[in-house]
Amino acid sequence: MSNLKPGVQRVMTCVSETCETHGAGHAISPIRERAANATPSKWRDAFVAHVDSDGWIAVDLFETGERVWAWHHEDLTARVDIGQPVALHGVYDVLSIGHARVSVLVAAGA
């Protein structure tokens, strides 16, 4: 993606096999997950439009049709399918895949 937020290349690297970073796109911190769950009006329903093994996922927002690109440090291809409904939190950059929550780094312009 060419429209990444500044410094994203540095953020996208995990230093060990098990990621212990709680930054955007990495492990979700308990407080971030609780904050997202406590603000249900900020969830935006979407459908998966694209998913890559390098962690990039595109979702089309249900209400506006806007496409939002996000990155997660793990390969999400085994967890989501094209057309699958998901929800993206508009404040805390958390992606809801069923009952699972993952932290994402939303690309600029989203």
N, C-alpha and C positions, 0 to 999 in steps of 0.2 A: 504494500500500500504506500502510495506516495504522499498521502495527506495525513500522516501521523502527527500526533501532538509532539511538541519539542521534547527531546530526551527519551523518546520511546524505545529506541534501539538499546539503550542502556538498561531500561526497565525490563526488556524482554529476555534477559538472560538469567537463568537459574544457575547457581553455583554448585549445586549438589544434585544427586539423583532424587532426593526427596526435598521438594521445595519448602522452605520455611519462611519465605518472604510473604508478607501480608499486603504488599502493594497491589495496585490495580492489575488484574489479569493473573494473579497468583492465588495462593491460598486465601480463602475468605476468613477474615477475623470474626470472632464471635460477636463483637459489638457492631460490626458492619452488617452482619446477617440479621441481628436483632433490630437494628435501625431500619433496615429495608422492610422487614416483616411488620414493624410498628407503623409504617406509613403506606397502607394499602392503596391509597388513592394515587400514588405515584407509579404504580405498575402499569406498563403499556403492553397490551396484548400484541403478539406478533406471530408470524410464521417464518420458519427457517427457509431462506432462499438459496443459501450457499454455505458449504462448510468444507474446510481444507484440513489436511492432516498437520499443517504447520500452526494450527490454533486459530486461524481466521474463520469467522462466522459472519454471515450477512443475514439480517432479519428484516422482513418487511412489516412495518407497523400496520396493524389492522385498521385503525381509524383514519390514518392519513395516507397510507401507501408508501410513506417515506422508507427508503432503505437505509439501515444503520449497520455499519461494519464495526465489529468488536473483535478483540483478541484475548485468548486465554492460553496460558503456557502449556497446557496439555492438548493432545489431539482429541477433538470432540466428535470425530466421525463415527465412533462406535456408540455414542450417546444420543445423537440426534440424526434425524433424517430430513431430507428436503420436504417441505410442506408441513412438518410437525409444528403444532402450536407450542409457543414458549411465551415468556413474559420478560420484559426488560425493565428494570427499575430506573426511572428517570433521574433520580438524585444520587443513588449510591452505586450505580453501575454494577448491578448484580443481575445475572441471567438466571431465570427460573426454568428448569427443565423438569417438568413434573413436580415432584416434591424436592428434588435436588436444587441447590443454589450454588452457583459458581461466580466468582469475581471475574469481571471482564474489564478490559481497557477499551473504551469506546473511541473510535477514530474521530479526529477533529471534524467539525461540521455536523455532527450528529446531535 
